[in-house]
């Protein structure tokens, strides 16, 4: 398989924003997109996130990075995601039941 024209879409999930970076197979940055999301402080020393907001921000930045490069879904070779140190509780349908929290 010829990977010369393939791309890597990396999704970096931070505490305050989601970022997508589209790399060429040679490791060059093609495009970048970033979107912040709301921080909730229900009590002193406690930070929560709405998991649906995080998912929306991740899918939005991924789509934006791909669109900026004028690519289609078939142009992608790999998709990766960074580490996100948040706890999340889901029901049996894999839907979030509570806000995400930072330990």
Secondary structure as GFF3:
##gff-version 3
##sequence-region A 1 103
A	DSSP	beta_strand	7	13	.	.	.	ID=ss1
A	DSSP	beta_strand	17	24	.	.	.	ID=ss2
A	DSSP	beta_strand	29	36	.	.	.	ID=ss3
A	DSSP	beta_strand	48	49	.	.	.	ID=ss4
A	DSSP	alpha_helix	51	68	.	.	.	ID=ss5
A	DSSP	three_ten_helix	73	75	.	.	.	ID=ss6
A	DSSP	beta_strand	76	81	.	.	.	ID=ss7
A	DSSP	beta_strand	86	87	.	.	.	ID=ss8
A	DSSP	beta_strand	100	102	.	.	.	ID=ss9
###
